[in-house]
Amino acid sequence: MFLIECPWCGPRSQTEFHCHGEAHIARPKYPDAVSDAEWADYVFNRSNTKGVIYERWVHNHGCRRWFNVARDTVSDRILAVYRVGGKRPEVTP
């Protein structure tokens, strides 16, 4: 178990949070105009990077707010926490 720094509640146990996948995935502006292959790419394909990845998290058992996390997938360390809509921080593992 480790602590996650909620931007609103402060440090809390990881058991209070849930990860909802990669952050900064742009939905097609005109979904009806994209091909089935492009739509499938948007829905299913993610970078699955070994190293730093930016993810969307929610504080399920707390304030229930969404935020983004920069996490190193190799060490499972959280490198940065920032609010949705905030600038993606440049981090190094």
C-alpha positions as CSV (number, residue, x, y, z in Angstrom):
1,M,0.0,0.0,0.0
2,F,1.1,3.6,-0.7
3,L,-0.3,7.1,-0.3
4,I,-1.7,9.1,-3.1
5,E,-1.8,12.9,-2.8
6,C,-5.4,14.0,-3.6
7,P,-5.3,17.6,-4.9
8,W,-8.3,18.4,-2.6
9,C,-8.0,16.0,0.4
10,G,-4.3,15.6,0.8
11,P,-2.5,12.2,1.2
12,R,-4.8,9.2,1.4
13,S,-4.4,5.4,1.1
14,Q,-4.4,4.1,-2.4
15,T,-7.4,1.9,-1.5
16,E,-9.5,5.1,-1.6
17,F,-8.8,5.7,-5.3
18,H,-9.4,4.1,-8.7
19,C,-7.4,4.5,-11.9
20,H,-9.5,4.9,-15.1
21,G,-6.7,4.6,-17.7
22,E,-4.6,6.9,-19.8
23,A,-5.2,10.7,-19.6
24,H,-5.1,13.2,-22.4
25,I,-6.9,11.0,-24.9
26,A,-8.8,13.4,-27.2
27,R,-12.2,12.2,-28.3
28,P,-12.8,12.8,-32.1
29,K,-14.4,16.1,-32.6
30,Y,-16.9,14.7,-35.1
31,P,-17.4,11.0,-34.2
32,D,-19.7,10.3,-37.1
33,A,-17.0,11.4,-39.6
34,V,-14.4,8.9,-38.5
35,S,-14.0,5.5,-39.9
36,D,-14.6,2.3,-37.8
37,A,-10.9,1.7,-37.6
38,E,-10.2,5.2,-36.3
39,W,-13.0,4.9,-33.8
40,A,-11.7,1.5,-32.6
41,D,-8.2,3.1,-32.3
42,Y,-9.7,5.8,-30.0
43,V,-11.7,3.4,-27.9
44,F,-9.3,0.5,-27.5
45,N,-5.7,1.4,-28.2
46,R,-3.4,3.0,-25.6
47,S,0.3,3.6,-25.4
48,N,1.0,1.1,-22.6
49,T,4.4,2.8,-22.0
50,K,7.1,1.2,-20.0
51,G,8.1,4.3,-17.9
52,V,6.2,7.5,-17.3
53,I,2.5,7.4,-18.1
54,Y,-0.2,10.0,-17.4
55,E,-3.4,8.5,-16.0
56,R,-6.9,9.7,-14.9
57,W,-7.8,8.8,-11.3
58,V,-10.9,9.4,-9.1
59,H,-11.0,9.6,-5.3
60,N,-13.9,7.1,-4.9
61,H,-13.9,7.0,-1.1
62,G,-13.3,10.7,-0.5
63,C,-14.2,13.8,-2.4
64,R,-15.1,11.8,-5.5
65,R,-13.2,14.3,-7.7
66,W,-11.1,13.4,-10.8
67,F,-7.4,14.3,-11.2
68,N,-4.4,13.2,-13.2
69,V,-1.4,11.4,-12.1
70,A,2.1,11.0,-13.7
71,R,3.2,7.5,-12.7
72,D,6.3,5.4,-13.5
73,T,5.1,2.0,-14.5
74,V,8.4,0.4,-13.8
75,S,8.7,1.4,-10.1
76,D,4.9,2.2,-9.6
77,R,6.0,5.5,-8.1
78,I,3.7,8.5,-8.5
79,L,5.8,11.4,-9.8
80,A,3.2,14.1,-10.0
81,V,-0.5,14.8,-9.3
82,Y,-2.3,17.6,-11.0
83,R,-5.9,18.7,-11.6
84,V,-7.8,17.8,-14.8
85,G,-7.4,20.6,-17.2
86,G,-4.1,21.5,-15.7
87,K,-0.8,21.5,-17.7
88,R,0.8,18.1,-18.0
89,P,4.0,18.3,-16.0
90,E,7.3,17.1,-17.5
91,V,8.7,14.5,-15.1
92,T,11.6,12.1,-15.1
93,P,11.5,8.7,-13.4
